[in-house]
Amino acid sequence: MVVARYVLGQLRVVDRIRDMVRLAEGLDGKGGLDPAVMRRALVSLEKFGQRLRDIPPQRVRVIATNTVRQLAMPQVFLLPAETALGHAIEVVSGREEARLVYLGVANAQPPNPGELRLVIDIGGGSTECIIGSGLEAIERESLQAGCVASTRRFFPDGKLSRKRWNKALTEVSAEFQQFATTYRALGWQEALGSSGTNKAIGDICAAMKLTKGAVTSAALPQVRDRLLQAQTIDQIDLPGLSNERKPIIAGGLLVLEAAFDVLGLERMAVSKAALREGVLYDMLGRGGADDPRDASVAALMQRYGIDVAQAHRVQSTALHLFDQVAGEWNLPPEARAMLSRAALLHELGLAIAHSQYHVHGAYVLEHSDIAGFSQQEQRVLASLVRTHRRGIPKSAFDQIPDRLLARTKRNAALLRLAVLLHRSHEADAIPRAEAVANGDNLLLTLDKRWLDQRPLAREDIGGEPKDAADLGVNLKIGAD
């Protein structure tokens, strides 16, 4: 955990707490998590929660990565984990994790202008490979091969041998081959390794007097040969290697050797930053005009040929309704931003087919890798798009965490009204749309003359209270 203060345009770290849990050790291959490992994680999160107790929730961001992505029922872990920590936990996709890693490295060690940089981050359960320019990630890949996962997969009984190593190297190399051609064609001027495994291997190289802390193609085989002198993992004797990292160094070194071989690396420096720092810089972007989620929404609108004028009409009305009821419904600014994005993207599915386009749009939003969004955020966005028209399926909000459920359903009600009011795609503004909330009750008052001149809108609006009831909203329509 990193606690930082933003001062004079810079992040100043004021506290760090490190606790090695190795959550990936608890995966059982069927999407379950060993109870002992889960308890270890909860104890750690309780300690972190004590440090975070006086920090406002909007200034805290908690990221869950590969191990939680692998869980068959992530809420079984996330609910007690959030309780222990006292804050919400976001699960991010592998490619979003890669973007955040690159953002941390690029801000901590700015690259030369115009140059491309390769960043490799070996975590416990996955490895992220990114090529970027400046602060932007151009190519992002996430492999299911990390230091913990690979150690467990290839050396489950703790025994080491060159035969086992070569067989494992072939399998891990095949993972890198999937994108190696694209990466090598794009090229890079500098390679950096981030996170603990790369730093540990760099320290070993320095302790063996092979380099001054970098990892090279000449040094790596010597480190591997020294490691394989041990017959078992607990007998590994590598200078500069800490005891806490010894049980997982074999898998990490294996992954890095595969990366060097397949990508043709000669030298990799070690970065002092990684995912944690990337999340901090991403929080700064979210708090200002450079929110990466807004850039992603704009890119989706362009890619799927969304009618921009109509999207902004619906957005404007949806936010107008939101602002009138936000106080009574206790809707935070983040809910407003999510409603705004859903309004802009509600017609995304039209690029696929008109029939059931809300279903198509929701599927794309839930299953795409969208920069800046956590998996929970994408599911919220997908649920809003899925329910913006027609009936409300009972399963529409099954994937939404309980803490976000009420606000998401109320946002869905507001989005439905905005879409109905603009169904005719008229350019003229709606003369009156006043919303008053009182508990679960919502009263919408429209201009009578405007409504009388639009029989289609009147019919649509007239049937909406029944659908709103499925969202837990008692809707009444008035005209004045």
C-alpha positions in Angstrom: 0.0 0.0 0.0 1.2 3.5 -0.9 -0.1 6.7 0.7 0.9 9.8 -1.1 0.2 13.6 -1.1 -0.1 15.6 -4.2 1.9 18.8 -3.8 3.0 21.3 -6.4 2.2 18.9 -9.3 4.1 16.0 -7.8 3.2 12.9 -5.8 5.1 12.7 -2.5 4.9 9.3 -0.8 4.2 9.7 2.9 3.8 6.1 3.8 4.3 2.6 2.5 3.1 -0.7 4.0 4.1 -4.0 2.5 2.7 -7.3 3.5 3.4 -10.4 1.3 0.2 -12.5 1.2 0.7 -14.5 -2.0 -3.0 -14.9 -2.7 -2.2 -16.9 -5.8 -1.0 -19.8 -3.5 -4.6 -20.3 -2.5 -6.0 -21.0 -5.9 -7.2 -24.6 -6.2 -7.6 -24.9 -10.0 -11.3 -24.8 -9.8 -11.8 -21.2 -9.0 -11.8 -21.7 -5.3 -9.6 -20.1 -2.6 -7.9 -21.9 0.3 -9.4 -20.7 3.6 -6.1 -20.4 5.2 -4.8 -18.1 2.5 -8.0 -16.1 2.5 -7.6 -15.6 6.3 -4.0 -14.4 5.7 -5.3 -11.9 3.2 -8.1 -10.6 5.5 -5.6 -10.1 8.4 -3.4 -8.1 6.1 -6.3 -6.0 4.9 -7.4 -5.2 8.4 -4.0 -3.8 9.1 -4.2 -1.7 5.9 -7.7 -0.6 6.9 -6.4 0.8 10.2 -4.0 3.1 8.3 -6.8 4.2 5.9 -9.4 4.8 8.5 -9.2 8.6 8.4 -8.8 9.0 4.6 -12.0 9.8 2.7 -13.2 7.0 0.5 -13.1 9.0 -2.7 -9.3 9.4 -2.1 -8.7 5.6 -1.8 -8.5 3.2 -4.7 -8.1 -0.5 -4.1 -7.2 -2.8 -7.0 -7.6 -6.6 -7.2 -5.7 -8.4 -10.0 -5.2 -11.8 -11.5 -5.9 -14.1 -8.5 -9.3 -12.5 -7.9 -10.0 -12.6 -11.7 -9.5 -16.4 -11.5 -12.1 -16.9 -8.7 -15.3 -18.6 -9.7 -17.2 -16.7 -7.1 -15.2 -13.5 -6.4 -17.8 -12.0 -4.1 -17.1 -14.8 -1.6 -13.7 -13.2 -1.1 -14.5 -9.5 -2.0 -17.3 -9.0 0.5 -15.3 -10.0 3.6 -12.2 -8.3 2.1 -14.1 -5.0 1.7 -15.4 -5.3 5.2 -11.9 -5.9 6.6 -10.4 -3.0 4.7 -13.3 -0.6 5.0 -13.2 0.4 1.3 -14.5 -0.9 -2.0 -12.3 -3.2 -4.0 -12.1 -2.9 -7.8 -11.2 -5.9 -10.0 -9.4 -4.9 -13.1 -8.8 -6.9 -16.3 -5.3 -8.0 -17.3 -5.0 -5.3 -20.0 -6.2 -2.6 -17.6 -3.6 -3.8 -15.1 -1.0 -3.5 -17.8 -2.0 0.1 -18.6 -1.7 1.0 -14.9 1.7 -0.6 -14.6 2.9 1.3 -17.6 1.5 4.5 -16.2 3.4 4.1 -13.0 6.7 3.3 -14.7 6.3 6.1 -17.2 5.6 8.7 -14.6 8.4 7.6 -12.3 11.0 7.3 -15.1 9.9 9.5 -18.0 11.0 8.1 -21.4 12.8 10.1 -24.0 10.5 11.9 -26.3 9.4 9.9 -29.3 11.0 6.7 -28.1 9.2 3.4 -27.5 9.6 1.5 -24.3 8.9 -2.1 -23.3 7.8 -2.8 -19.8 7.5 -6.3 -18.3 5.8 -6.7 -14.9 6.0 -10.2 -13.4 3.3 -10.5 -10.6 2.2 -13.4 -8.6 -0.4 -14.9 -11.0 0.2 -13.0 -14.2 2.8 -11.2 -16.3 2.0 -7.9 -18.1 3.9 -6.8 -21.2 3.4 -3.3 -22.5 4.9 -1.2 -25.3 4.3 2.5 -24.8 5.3 6.0 -25.9 5.4 8.8 -23.4 2.6 8.2 -20.9 0.5 6.2 -23.3 0.4 2.4 -23.5 0.3 1.3 -27.2 0.2 -2.5 -26.9 -0.9 -4.3 -23.7 -0.9 -8.1 -23.1 -1.4 -10.1 -19.9 -0.2 -13.7 -19.6 -1.4 -16.3 -17.1 2.2 -16.9 -15.9 3.5 -15.3 -12.7 6.1 -16.1 -10.1 3.7 -17.8 -7.7 1.5 -19.5 -10.3 4.5 -20.8 -12.4 6.3 -22.1 -9.4 3.2 -24.0 -8.3 2.5 -25.2 -11.8 5.9 -26.5 -12.8 7.5 -27.4 -9.5 4.5 -28.4 -7.3 6.6 -30.8 -5.2 9.5 -28.3 -4.8 11.9 -30.4 -6.8 14.2 -28.7 -9.4 16.0 -30.2 -12.4 17.3 -29.0 -15.7 14.9 -31.4 -17.5 11.9 -29.9 -15.7 13.2 -26.4 -16.3 13.5 -26.9 -20.1 10.1 -28.4 -20.4 8.6 -25.5 -18.4 10.5 -23.0 -20.4 9.0 -24.4 -23.6 5.5 -24.0 -22.3 5.9 -20.5 -20.9 7.7 -19.4 -24.1 4.6 -20.5 -26.1 2.6 -17.9 -24.1 4.9 -15.1 -25.2 4.9 -16.3 -28.8 1.3 -15.3 -29.2 2.2 -11.6 -29.4 6.0 -11.7 -30.0 5.8 -11.0 -33.7 3.7 -7.9 -33.2 5.9 -6.6 -30.4 9.2 -7.2 -32.2 7.8 -5.5 -35.4 6.9 -2.4 -33.4 10.2 -2.4 -31.6 11.4 -0.5 -28.6 14.5 1.5 -27.5 14.5 0.6 -23.9 13.2 -2.3 -21.7 12.2 -2.0 -18.1 11.1 -4.6 -15.6 8.8 -3.6 -12.7 7.5 -5.2 -9.5 9.3 -7.4 -6.9 10.4 -10.4 -9.1 12.3 -8.2 -11.5 13.9 -6.2 -8.8 14.9 -9.4 -6.9 16.5 -10.8 -10.1 18.3 -7.5 -10.6 19.6 -7.6 -7.1 20.8 -11.2 -7.6 22.7 -10.1 -10.8 24.3 -7.3 -8.8 25.2 -9.6 -5.9 26.8 -12.1 -8.3 28.7 -9.1 -9.8 27.2 -9.8 -13.2 25.7 -6.4 -13.6 25.1 -3.2 -11.6 21.5 -4.1 -11.1 20.1 -4.5 -14.6 19.2 -7.9 -16.1 21.1 -9.0 -19.2 20.9 -11.9 -21.7 24.4 -12.8 -20.5 23.7 -12.7 -16.8 20.3 -14.5 -16.8 21.7 -18.0 -17.8 24.3 -17.7 -15.0 21.6 -16.9 -12.4 19.5 -19.8 -13.7 22.4 -22.3 -13.6 23.2 -21.2 -10.0 19.5 -21.7 -9.1 19.5 -25.2 -10.6 22.4 -26.2 -8.5 19.8 -26.7 -5.8 17.8 -29.9 -6.0 14.8 -28.4 -4.2 13.4 -24.9 -3.9 14.2 -24.7 -0.2 17.8 -25.4 -1.0 18.1 -22.4 -3.4 21.2 -20.4 -2.6 21.3 -17.1 -4.6 23.2 -14.1 -3.3 21.0 -11.1 -2.7 17.8 -13.2 -2.5 15.5 -12.6 0.5 14.0 -15.5 2.4 10.5 -14.4 1.7 11.0 -14.4 -2.1 13.0 -17.7 -2.2 9.8 -20.0 -2.4 8.7 -18.2 -5.6 11.8 -17.1 -7.4 12.0 -20.2 -9.6 8.7 -19.4 -11.3 9.7 -15.7 -11.7 13.1 -16.5 -13.2 11.5 -19.0 -15.5 9.0 -16.4 -16.9 11.8 -13.8 -17.3 14.0 -16.2 -19.2 11.2 -17.0 -21.6 10.6 -13.3 -22.1 14.2 -12.7 -22.9 14.4 -15.6 -25.3 11.2 -15.0 -27.2 11.3 -11.2 -27.4 15.1 -11.1 -28.1 16.0 -8.9 -25.1 19.6 -8.0 -24.5 19.2 -5.8 -21.4 16.4 -4.8 -19.0 16.7 -2.1 -16.4 14.7 -2.3 -13.2 12.0 0.3 -12.5 11.4 1.7 -9.1 7.6 2.0 -9.8 4.9 -0.4 -10.8 1.1 -0.9 -10.4 0.7 1.0 -7.1 2.2 4.1 -8.5 0.2 3.8 -11.7 -3.0 3.7 -9.7 -2.0 6.9 -7.9 -1.4 8.7 -11.1 -4.6 7.3 -12.6 -6.5 8.7 -9.5 -5.1 12.2 -10.4 -6.4 11.8 -13.9 -9.8 10.7 -12.7 -10.0 13.8 -10.5 -9.4 16.2 -13.3 -9.9 16.7 -17.1 -7.7 13.7 -18.0 -10.0 10.9 -16.9 -9.0 7.9 -19.1 -12.5 6.6 -18.9 -13.8 9.6 -20.8 -11.2 9.1 -23.5 -12.3 5.5 -23.8 -16.0 6.5 -24.1 -15.1 8.9 -26.9 -13.1 6.2 -28.7 -16.0 3.8 -28.4 -18.4 6.4 -29.8 -16.2 6.9 -32.8 -15.5 3.2 -33.3 -19.2 2.2 -33.3 -20.4 5.2 -35.2 -22.7 6.5 -32.5 -25.0 9.4 -33.4 -23.2 12.0 -31.3 -26.0 14.6 -31.4 -28.5 12.2 -30.1 -26.1 10.8 -27.5 -25.6 14.3 -26.1 -29.3 15.1 -26.1 -30.0 12.0 -24.0 -27.0 12.7 -21.8 -28.1 16.3 -21.1 -31.6 15.2 -20.1 -30.4 12.3 -18.0 -28.0 14.6 -16.1 -30.7 17.2 -15.7 -33.0 14.6 -14.1 -30.1 13.3 -12.0 -29.2 16.7 -10.6 -32.8 17.2 -9.4 -32.9 14.0 -7.4 -29.3 13.3 -6.4 -29.7 14.9 -2.9 -32.8 12.9 -2.0 -31.5 9.7 -3.5 -27.9 10.2 -2.0 -26.3 9.7 -5.4 -22.6 10.6 -5.4 -20.7 12.3 -8.2 -19.3 9.0 -9.5 -22.9 7.8 -10.1 -23.5 11.0 -12.2 -20.4 10.3 -14.2 -21.5 6.7 -14.8 -24.9 7.8 -15.9 -23.3 10.3 -18.3 -21.2 7.6 -19.9 -24.1 5.2 -20.2 -26.1 7.9 -22.0 -23.4 8.5 -24.5 -23.1 4.8 -25.2 -26.7 3.7 -25.0 -27.0 3.2 -28.8 -23.6 1.4 -29.2 -25.3 -1.8 -30.2 -26.9 -0.3 -33.3 -23.6 -0.9 -35.1 -24.3 -4.6 -34.7 -28.1 -4.8 -35.3 -31.2 -2.8 -34.5 -33.1 -5.8 -33.1 -32.1 -6.1 -29.4 -29.4 -3.5 -29.8 -29.4 -2.8 -26.1 -28.4 -6.4 -25.5 -25.6 -6.2 -28.1 -24.3 -2.9 -26.6 -24.4 -4.3 -23.1 -22.4 -7.4 -24.2 -19.7 -5.3 -25.9 -19.3 -3.1 -22.8 -19.1 -5.9 -20.4 -16.7 -8.1 -22.3 -14.3 -5.5 -23.9 -11.0 -4.3 -22.5 -11.9 -0.7 -21.9 -9.0 1.5 -20.6 -9.6 3.1 -17.3 -12.5 1.0 -16.2 -12.6 -1.7 -13.6 -14.6 -4.9 -14.3 -17.2 -3.7 -11.8 -17.5 -0.4 -13.6 -17.9 -2.1 -17.0 -20.7 -4.2 -15.5 -22.5 -1.2 -14.2 -22.2 0.5 -17.6 -23.4 -2.7 -19.3 -26.4 -3.0 -16.9 -27.5 0.6 -17.6 -27.2 0.1 -21.4 -29.0 -3.3 -21.1 -32.0 -1.8 -19.3 -32.4 1.5 -21.1 -35.3 0.2 -23.1 -37.9 -2.6 -23.2 -38.5 -4.9 -20.1 -36.1 -5.3 -17.2 -34.8 -8.9 -17.1 -34.5 -10.3 -13.5 -30.8 -11.1 -14.1 -29.9 -7.6 -15.4 -28.2 -6.6 -12.1 -26.9 -9.9 -10.9 -23.3 -8.9 -11.4 -23.6 -5.6 -9.6 -22.1 -5.5 -6.1 -24.6 -4.8 -3.3 -22.9 -1.5 -2.5 -23.7 -0.2 -6.0 -27.1 -1.9 -6.6 -29.5 0.8 -5.4 -27.8 3.7 -7.2 -27.4 1.6 -10.4 -31.1 0.8 -10.5 -32.1 4.5 -9.9 -29.7 5.6 -12.6 -31.3 3.0 -14.9 -34.7 4.6 -14.3 -33.4 8.1 -15.1 -31.7 6.9 -18.3 -34.9 5.1 -19.5 -36.8 8.4 -19.1 -34.2 10.4 -20.9 -34.1 7.9 -23.8 -38.0 7.9 -24.1 -38.1 11.7 -24.1 -35.7 11.8 -27.0 -37.0 8.8 -29.0 -38.0 11.0 -31.9 -34.4 12.3 -32.2 -35.7 15.9 -32.3 -33.1 18.6 -32.1 -35.4 20.9 -30.1 -34.9 21.0 -26.3 -37.6 19.6 -24.0 -39.3 22.7 -22.5 -39.9 21.1 -19.1 -38.8 18.0 -17.3 -39.0 18.3 -13.6 -38.1 15.4 -11.3 -38.9 15.2 -7.6 -37.8 12.2 -5.5 -39.1 11.1 -2.1 -37.7 7.8 -1.0 -38.5 5.3 -3.7 -41.1 7.6 -5.2 -40.3 9.6 -8.3 -42.6 12.3 -9.8 -41.8 13.5 -13.3 -43.7 16.6 -14.5 -43.6 17.4 -18.3 -44.9 20.3 -20.3 -48.6 19.4 -21.2 -48.6 21.1 -24.6 -45.3 19.5 -25.6 -46.6 16.1 -24.5 -49.9 16.5 -26.3 -48.2 17.2 -29.6 -46.2 13.9 -29.3 -48.5 10.9 -29.1 -45.7 8.4 -29.4 -43.8 10.0 -26.4 -47.1 10.1 -24.5 -47.7 6.4 -25.1 -44.2 5.4 -24.2 -44.1 7.5 -21.0 -47.5 6.2 -20.0 -46.2 2.6 -19.9 -43.0 3.4 -18.1 -44.3 3.3 -14.4 -44.7 -0.5 -14.8 -41.1 -1.0 -15.9 -39.8 1.5 -13.3 -41.4 -0.7 -10.6 -39.0 -3.5 -11.6 -36.2 -1.1 -10.7 -37.7 -0.4 -7.3 -38.9 3.0 -8.3 -42.6 4.1 -7.9 -42.9 6.4 -10.9 -45.7 8.9 -11.5 -46.0 11.1 -14.6 -47.7 14.5 -14.5 -48.3 17.2 -17.2 -48.7 20.8 -16.5 
